[in-house]
Structure formats: C-alpha cells, structure tokens
Amino acid sequence: MTVEQAINDISALPLNDQLLVVQAIWDRLPDGVGTELTESQRAELDRRWAEYKADPSTALSEEEFRERIRVARSQ
C-alpha cells in the first residue's frame, strides 16, 4: 500500500474516525518530532515575548481570544 492509497482509504472514513487515526499516528511519533523551530520562527517568538514583557497589557486573556474567534466565525 502506498501513502496515497492509505490517505485515500482514511479519507473515506467518517470524520471522527479520521481524527482518531490522526491522533493514533501522532501518539506514535517519537518525542520532539515536528517541534523544531526555524531560526525565523524562533526570532519571531523572541520578538513577541519581548513585546509582551515590555507591555503585558498588549496580550489577550484566553477569554478575550476565544471571544474574538467566536465573533470572527460568525461574520
């Protein structure tokens, strides 16, 4: 079976079963796989952290963040 065939077979499953397959695959990956940052990603995280440390009021609470998403989805 090729990767393409496996993807096609999985895509034919109901959505909840597809999510179970994704979770099962993710759980089997070794720790740290896919979590390496590029230099530009690390620089962006450092920039955002410095911005937050300089003025914590620029950050959103979890509730504010979720509300913004909810509003954006309803538009």
C-alpha positions as CSV (number, residue, x, y, z in Angstrom):
1,M,0.0,0.0,0.0
2,T,1.3,3.4,-0.9
3,V,0.9,6.5,1.3
4,E,-1.5,7.9,-1.3
5,Q,-3.7,4.8,-1.0
6,A,-3.6,5.0,2.8
7,I,-4.6,8.6,2.7
8,N,-7.5,7.8,0.3
9,D,-8.7,5.0,2.5
10,I,-8.5,7.1,5.6
11,S,-10.3,10.0,3.8
12,A,-13.2,7.6,3.1
13,L,-13.8,7.1,6.9
14,P,-16.2,9.3,8.8
15,L,-14.6,12.5,10.2
16,N,-14.4,11.3,13.8
17,D,-12.6,8.1,12.7
18,Q,-10.2,10.2,10.6
19,L,-9.4,12.2,13.7
20,L,-8.8,9.0,15.7
21,V,-6.3,7.9,13.0
22,V,-4.5,11.3,13.1
23,Q,-4.3,11.1,16.9
24,A,-3.1,7.5,16.9
25,I,-0.3,8.4,14.4
26,W,0.6,11.5,16.4
27,D,0.8,9.5,19.6
28,R,3.2,7.0,18.0
29,L,5.7,9.7,16.9
30,P,8.9,10.0,18.9
31,D,9.0,12.9,21.3
32,G,10.2,16.1,19.7
33,V,9.4,15.2,16.1
34,G,8.0,18.2,14.3
35,T,8.6,20.6,17.1
36,E,11.9,22.1,15.8
37,L,11.7,25.8,15.1
38,T,13.4,27.6,12.2
39,E,15.6,30.5,13.0
40,S,13.0,32.9,11.7
41,Q,10.3,31.3,13.9
42,R,12.5,31.5,16.9
43,A,13.2,35.1,16.2
44,E,9.5,35.9,15.9
45,L,8.7,34.2,19.2
46,D,11.6,36.1,20.9
47,R,10.2,39.4,19.4
48,R,6.7,38.7,20.6
49,W,7.9,37.6,24.1
50,A,10.0,40.9,24.4
51,E,6.9,42.9,23.3
52,Y,4.8,41.2,25.9
53,K,7.4,41.7,28.6
54,A,7.7,45.4,27.8
55,D,3.9,45.8,28.0
56,P,1.8,42.9,29.3
57,S,-1.4,44.8,28.6
58,T,-0.9,44.0,24.9
59,A,-1.8,40.4,25.5
60,L,-5.3,38.9,25.3
61,S,-6.7,36.7,28.0
62,E,-7.9,33.3,26.9
63,E,-11.5,34.5,27.2
64,E,-10.8,37.6,25.0
65,F,-9.0,35.4,22.5
66,R,-11.9,32.9,22.3
67,E,-14.4,35.8,22.0
68,R,-12.6,37.3,19.1
69,I,-12.5,33.9,17.3
70,R,-16.2,33.4,18.0
71,V,-17.1,36.9,16.6
72,A,-14.9,36.3,13.6
73,R,-16.5,33.0,12.8
74,S,-20.0,34.5,13.0
75,Q,-19.2,37.1,10.4
